[in-house]
């Protein structure tokens, strides 16, 4: 995934005043100030297709689109998750028992959609970010769009016999703290309207170009409380060193249920 995104971003003009609006936090914060994406959504769409739909990058693999409900994650000797994002994803899956899947193979080379939800025929690809991440919201959105293009190419080219793909909406999901770091929530974890206004416009424009609904959603879960829950599993299993553990149904966290997610911003298009 990173190599494809690296190539896409290198071909896309997204830099203003020395900082990429996609790759750099400063560039993202400047976008919140002036609303200039620098690039046009049509250029992003074209470049994504040009990069993804090549012999080397085209989706492949026997397990494409196979739905999983993976619950295992690596926990360190101190009882904390080795990769917080991986552990958080597993807890989201266990906390939503119906219509939630994770690690959906989408492009080969171990490329997967973090979380997929299916509700009354509506499929949503979720890109999950942890409390702290160097990936800006715009970078996360481009990751979502890359997954969407790969999904569409699978059906357009009937890879592995796949035909008649469904419509997909896209969602970036992260804890409140992530959005506070990137200027979309204030210190009381309330949405900052003046900062989300330009994001709203960008989401609308990108949504129209890609014909897919887009949203940013947050989880009201403090990292300290989450780490405590992971440590409880570590102690329950009687572990003394780094190990693989599984999240069980009794470990579900109510704050991670979909009905508790808070909308930061979403496109107003008919595709949502």
Order of alpha helices (4+ residues) and beta strands (2+ residues): alpha-beta-beta-alpha-alpha-beta-alpha-beta-beta-beta-alpha-beta-alpha-alpha-beta-alpha-beta-beta
